[in-house]
Amino acid sequence: MKLVDVHVHVVETLHGFARRGEFRAIGGGRARWANGEETALIPPELGEYDVRGERLYPFLKAQGVERAVLLQGSFYGFHNEYSLEVARKYPDMFISACTADPFARGSMQILERFVCREGVRVIKFEVSDGGMMGYHEPFRIDGPRLEKQIRLAADNGCTLVLDVGGPGMDSFQPDAIANIAKSYPNMRIVVCHLLAPTLNDEAPFARALGMLRLPNVWFDISAVPWNVDPEVYPFPTAVRYVAMARDTVGHDKLLWGSDLPSPLTRDSYVHLWDYLQTGKLFDEGELKDIYYNNAFNAYPLS
């Protein structure tokens, strides 16, 4: 099966920051937050303290991945410069996204540099409680805080990527995403993690999907099995959520992604994609679209 992985993280040096403070690699693929919490973060095959392009590229090639999108957020730390460097070193595989904290006075200058001067055509904002709304006061995604940044994306033909977390979070604003999509009907929008539902989120998840059944909105389904933890392969709740999305927005709006590296500390790369086949949700043509073809409609991969 040909694959495009639309949700991959490259990490030159781990310098994450979120509601638990700074995030630092401590060796053995593990990392520690400033509040003392530790977690497994990087699988041995990708690194011990970081995930460099020279290891990520051959790993993905060996897995049958043809193209990949390098996204970023505060969990691993912003890596604008390094993501672009890796994408330019391996242009047959990667395209890079850029980001900036909209609370920073220089956020527009940062984005303008990468979009207008460096040619990056993907802008991502990790606004979830695990990202910006974990260390800033809550804000409306369709409000003045991101207004200029979103207009920059629309004016330059960028794909706008939004990680809004899941139901129950201040950042979970499907109505705001819908407002943005309707205000900029020619801008492609990708919502991360299929809105990140957990084990008992069927009702708010269904409502949100209904709001976002729009022609310029796609959903990456990365980390859906992770978010319904403690389930194990073949992830029956994740399968049910993906089926709900298929029935509401259509299979042509679903994009496969892995969310590398952290999910590989729990399961294999193959299991992160073949659970869709095991669940027998789609026919072969639909699977080809989700694993490969749909990505070329949502992202500037050509």
BANU-903875 format. One record per residue (C-alpha): residue number from 1; residue in three letters; x, y, z. Coordinates in steps of 0.25 Angstrom, whole numbers, plus 5000, padded with zeros to 4 digits. Example, Ala and Ser with C-alpha at 12.3 -4.5 7.8 and 13.67 -1.06 7.14 Angstrom:
BEGIN
SITE num residu   c1   c2   c3
SITE   1    ALA 5049 4982 5031
SITE   2    SER 5055 4996 5029
//
This chain:
BEGIN
SITE num residu   c1   c2   c3
SITE   1    MET 5000 5000 5000
SITE   2    LYS 5006 5014 4996
SITE   3    LEU 5006 5023 5008
SITE   4    VAL 5006 5038 5010
SITE   5    ASP 5009 5041 5025
SITE   6    VAL 5002 5055 5027
SITE   7    HIS 5006 5056 5042
SITE   8    VAL 5021 5054 5045
SITE   9    HIS 5030 5062 5055
SITE  10    VAL 5045 5064 5054
SITE  11    VAL 5053 5068 5066
SITE  12    GLU 5066 5075 5065
SITE  13    THR 5067 5077 5080
SITE  14    LEU 5055 5075 5089
SITE  15    HIS 5051 5088 5096
SITE  16    GLY 5036 5086 5098
SITE  17    PHE 5027 5095 5106
SITE  18    ALA 5013 5093 5111
SITE  19    ARG 5004 5094 5123
SITE  20    ARG 5014 5085 5131
SITE  21    GLY 5026 5094 5128
SITE  22    GLU 5038 5091 5120
SITE  23    PHE 5040 5077 5113
SITE  24    ARG 5054 5072 5113
SITE  25    ALA 5060 5059 5108
SITE  26    ILE 5067 5050 5119
SITE  27    GLY 5072 5039 5110
SITE  28    GLY 5067 5025 5106
SITE  29    GLY 5056 5031 5098
SITE  30    ARG 5050 5037 5111
SITE  31    ALA 5047 5052 5114
SITE  32    ARG 5043 5059 5127
SITE  33    TRP 5034 5071 5129
SITE  34    ALA 5037 5082 5139
SITE  35    ASN 5027 5077 5148
SITE  36    GLY 5034 5064 5149
SITE  37    GLU 5025 5055 5141
SITE  38    GLU 5033 5046 5131
SITE  39    THR 5028 5039 5118
SITE  40    ALA 5034 5030 5107
SITE  41    LEU 5035 5039 5095
SITE  42    ILE 5045 5034 5085
SITE  43    PRO 5046 5019 5080
SITE  44    PRO 5060 5013 5079
SITE  45    GLU 5060 5013 5064
SITE  46    LEU 5058 5028 5063
SITE  47    GLY 5067 5033 5074
SITE  48    GLU 5070 5034 5088
SITE  49    TYR 5070 5049 5091
SITE  50    ASP 5064 5054 5077
SITE  51    VAL 5058 5051 5064
SITE  52    ARG 5068 5055 5053
SITE  53    GLY 5064 5056 5038
SITE  54    GLU 5076 5046 5035
SITE  55    ARG 5069 5035 5043
SITE  56    LEU 5054 5039 5040
SITE  57    TYR 5056 5039 5025
SITE  58    PRO 5061 5024 5023
SITE  59    PHE 5052 5019 5034
SITE  60    LEU 5040 5025 5026
SITE  61    LYS 5046 5020 5013
SITE  62    ALA 5047 5006 5019
SITE  63    GLN 5032 5006 5023
SITE  64    GLY 5027 5009 5009
SITE  65    VAL 5024 5024 5011
SITE  66    GLU 5026 5033 4999
SITE  67    ARG 5023 5047 5004
SITE  68    ALA 5022 5053 5018
SITE  69    VAL 5018 5066 5024
SITE  70    LEU 5027 5071 5036
SITE  71    LEU 5017 5078 5046
SITE  72    GLN 5021 5084 5059
SITE  73    GLY 5016 5090 5072
SITE  74    SER 5020 5093 5086
SITE  75    PHE 5020 5079 5091
SITE  76    TYR 5034 5076 5084
SITE  77    GLY 5037 5091 5083
SITE  78    PHE 5036 5100 5070
SITE  79    HIS 5046 5095 5059
SITE  80    ASN 5043 5104 5048
SITE  81    GLU 5058 5105 5043
SITE  82    TYR 5061 5091 5045
SITE  83    SER 5048 5086 5038
SITE  84    LEU 5051 5094 5026
SITE  85    GLU 5065 5089 5026
SITE  86    VAL 5061 5075 5026
SITE  87    ALA 5050 5077 5015
SITE  88    ARG 5061 5083 5006
SITE  89    LYS 5071 5072 5009
SITE  90    TYR 5060 5061 5005
SITE  91    PRO 5051 5068 4996
SITE  92    ASP 5046 5055 4990
SITE  93    MET 5040 5052 5004
SITE  94    PHE 5037 5064 5012
SITE  95    ILE 5030 5077 5012
SITE  96    SER 5030 5086 5024
SITE  97    ALA 5021 5094 5032
SITE  98    CYS 5024 5107 5040
SITE  99    THR 5018 5112 5053
SITE 100    ALA 5019 5124 5063
SITE 101    ASP 5012 5127 5076
SITE 102    PRO 5002 5138 5073
SITE 103    PHE 5004 5144 5086
SITE 104    ALA 5018 5147 5082
SITE 105    ARG 5020 5161 5077
SITE 106    GLY 5028 5156 5065
SITE 107    SER 5019 5145 5061
SITE 108    MET 5015 5151 5048
SITE 109    GLN 5030 5154 5044
SITE 110    ILE 5033 5140 5047
SITE 111    LEU 5022 5134 5038
SITE 112    GLU 5024 5145 5027
SITE 113    ARG 5039 5141 5026
SITE 114    PHE 5036 5126 5025
SITE 115    VAL 5024 5128 5015
SITE 116    CYS 5028 5140 5007
SITE 117    ARG 5043 5138 5006
SITE 118    GLU 5045 5123 5009
SITE 119    GLY 5033 5118 5001
SITE 120    VAL 5027 5109 5012
SITE 121    ARG 5012 5107 5009
SITE 122    VAL 5007 5100 5022
SITE 123    ILE 5004 5108 5034
SITE 124    LYS 5000 5100 5047
SITE 125    PHE 4995 5105 5060
SITE 126    GLU 4995 5095 5072
SITE 127    VAL 4984 5103 5080
SITE 128    SER 4980 5091 5089
SITE 129    ASP 4981 5090 5104
SITE 130    GLY 4993 5082 5101
SITE 131    GLY 4999 5094 5093
SITE 132    MET 4996 5109 5094
SITE 133    MET 4983 5108 5102
SITE 134    GLY 4991 5101 5113
SITE 135    TYR 5001 5112 5115
SITE 136    HIS 4992 5124 5110
SITE 137    GLU 4978 5129 5114
SITE 138    PRO 4968 5123 5105
SITE 139    PHE 4964 5130 5093
SITE 140    ARG 4955 5129 5081
SITE 141    ILE 4962 5123 5069
SITE 142    ASP 4953 5131 5060
SITE 143    GLY 4956 5144 5068
SITE 144    PRO 4966 5155 5067
SITE 145    ARG 4978 5147 5073
SITE 146    LEU 4980 5139 5060
SITE 147    GLU 4973 5148 5050
SITE 148    LYS 4985 5153 5043
SITE 149    GLN 4992 5140 5043
SITE 150    ILE 4980 5133 5036
SITE 151    ARG 4979 5144 5026
SITE 152    LEU 4994 5142 5023
SITE 153    ALA 4991 5127 5020
SITE 154    ALA 4979 5130 5012
SITE 155    ASP 4986 5141 5003
SITE 156    ASN 4998 5132 5000
SITE 157    GLY 4991 5119 4997
SITE 158    CYS 4995 5112 5009
SITE 159    THR 4989 5100 5016
SITE 160    LEU 4984 5104 5030
SITE 161    VAL 4986 5092 5040
SITE 162    LEU 4979 5093 5054
SITE 163    ASP 4981 5084 5066
SITE 164    VAL 4969 5088 5075
SITE 165    GLY 4970 5076 5084
SITE 166    GLY 4957 5069 5088
SITE 167    PRO 4944 5070 5094
SITE 168    GLY 4944 5077 5108
SITE 169    MET 4956 5086 5105
SITE 170    ASP 4955 5101 5104
SITE 171    SER 4962 5099 5090
SITE 172    PHE 4951 5090 5085
SITE 173    GLN 4944 5100 5076
SITE 174    PRO 4938 5093 5064
SITE 175    ASP 4929 5105 5061
SITE 176    ALA 4941 5114 5060
SITE 177    ILE 4948 5105 5050
SITE 178    ALA 4935 5105 5042
SITE 179    ASN 4935 5121 5043
SITE 180    ILE 4949 5121 5037
SITE 181    ALA 4946 5111 5026
SITE 182    LYS 4934 5119 5022
SITE 183    SER 4941 5132 5023
SITE 184    TYR 4952 5127 5014
SITE 185    PRO 4946 5117 5005
SITE 186    ASN 4958 5115 4996
SITE 187    MET 4967 5112 5007
SITE 188    ARG 4970 5097 5011
SITE 189    ILE 4968 5094 5025
SITE 190    VAL 4973 5081 5032
SITE 191    VAL 4968 5078 5046
SITE 192    CYS 4978 5069 5054
SITE 193    HIS 4975 5056 5061
SITE 194    LEU 4961 5055 5056
SITE 195    LEU 4957 5065 5067
SITE 196    ALA 4964 5056 5077
SITE 197    PRO 4952 5048 5083
SITE 198    THR 4954 5040 5095
SITE 199    LEU 4947 5027 5100
SITE 200    ASN 4933 5033 5103
SITE 201    ASP 4932 5046 5093
SITE 202    GLU 4922 5040 5083
SITE 203    ALA 4912 5051 5085
SITE 204    PRO 4921 5064 5084
SITE 205    PHE 4929 5057 5073
SITE 206    ALA 4917 5055 5065
SITE 207    ARG 4912 5069 5066
SITE 208    ALA 4926 5075 5063
SITE 209    LEU 4927 5066 5050
SITE 210    GLY 4913 5072 5046
SITE 211    MET 4918 5086 5047
SITE 212    LEU 4931 5083 5039
SITE 213    ARG 4925 5076 5027
SITE 214    LEU 4930 5087 5018
SITE 215    PRO 4937 5086 5005
SITE 216    ASN 4950 5092 5009
SITE 217    VAL 4952 5084 5022
SITE 218    TRP 4960 5071 5024
SITE 219    PHE 4963 5063 5036
SITE 220    ASP 4976 5055 5039
SITE 221    ILE 4974 5043 5047
SITE 222    SER 4987 5042 5053
SITE 223    ALA 4988 5037 5068
SITE 224    VAL 4973 5033 5068
SITE 225    PRO 4977 5020 5075
SITE 226    TRP 4986 5027 5084
SITE 227    ASN 4975 5037 5089
SITE 228    VAL 4965 5025 5092
SITE 229    ASP 4976 5019 5101
SITE 230    PRO 4976 5009 5108
SITE 231    GLU 4971 5001 5096
SITE 232    VAL 4981 4992 5088
SITE 233    TYR 4982 4988 5074
SITE 234    PRO 4973 4986 5066
SITE 235    PHE 4967 4999 5073
SITE 236    PRO 4952 4996 5072
SITE 237    THR 4948 5010 5078
SITE 238    ALA 4957 5017 5068
SITE 239    VAL 4951 5009 5057
SITE 240    ARG 4937 5013 5061
SITE 241    TYR 4941 5028 5061
SITE 242    VAL 4947 5027 5048
SITE 243    ALA 4934 5020 5043
SITE 244    MET 4926 5032 5049
SITE 245    ALA 4935 5042 5041
SITE 246    ARG 4934 5034 5028
SITE 247    ASP 4918 5034 5029
SITE 248    THR 4918 5049 5033
SITE 249    VAL 4929 5056 5024
SITE 250    GLY 4932 5045 5014
SITE 251    HIS 4945 5036 5013
SITE 252    ASP 4950 5047 5003
SITE 253    LYS 4952 5056 5015
SITE 254    LEU 4961 5047 5023
SITE 255    LEU 4976 5047 5023
SITE 256    TRP 4985 5036 5029
SITE 257    GLY 4996 5041 5038
SITE 258    SER 5005 5034 5049
SITE 259    ASP 5008 5046 5059
SITE 260    LEU 5023 5040 5059
SITE 261    PRO 5030 5039 5068
SITE 262    SER 5023 5037 5081
SITE 263    PRO 5012 5026 5077
SITE 264    LEU 5024 5017 5073
SITE 265    THR 5027 5015 5088
SITE 266    ARG 5014 5008 5089
SITE 267    ASP 5012 5000 5076
SITE 268    SER 5018 4998 5062
SITE 269    TYR 5017 5007 5050
SITE 270    VAL 5010 4996 5042
SITE 271    HIS 4999 4995 5053
SITE 272    LEU 4997 5010 5052
SITE 273    TRP 4991 5009 5038
SITE 274    ASP 4987 4995 5036
SITE 275    TYR 4976 4995 5047
SITE 276    LEU 4967 5002 5036
SITE 277    GLN 4969 4989 5028
SITE 278    THR 4967 4980 5040
SITE 279    GLY 4954 4988 5043
SITE 280    LYS 4949 4985 5029
SITE 281    LEU 4943 4999 5028
SITE 282    PHE 4947 5003 5014
SITE 283    ASP 4948 4996 5001
SITE 284    GLU 4962 4996 4994
SITE 285    GLY 4960 5009 4986
SITE 286    GLU 4955 5016 4998
SITE 287    LEU 4968 5012 5006
SITE 288    LYS 4977 5017 4995
SITE 289    ASP 4970 5030 4996
SITE 290    ILE 4972 5031 5011
SITE 291    TYR 4986 5026 5011
SITE 292    TYR 4991 5034 4999
SITE 293    ASN 4982 5041 4989
SITE 294    ASN 4974 5050 4998
SITE 295    ALA 4987 5056 5004
SITE 296    PHE 4990 5063 4990
SITE 297    ASN 4976 5070 4991
SITE 298    ALA 4979 5075 5005
SITE 299    TYR 4994 5079 5004
SITE 300    PRO 5003 5085 4994
SITE 301    LEU 5011 5072 4991
SITE 302    SER 5011 5072 4976
//
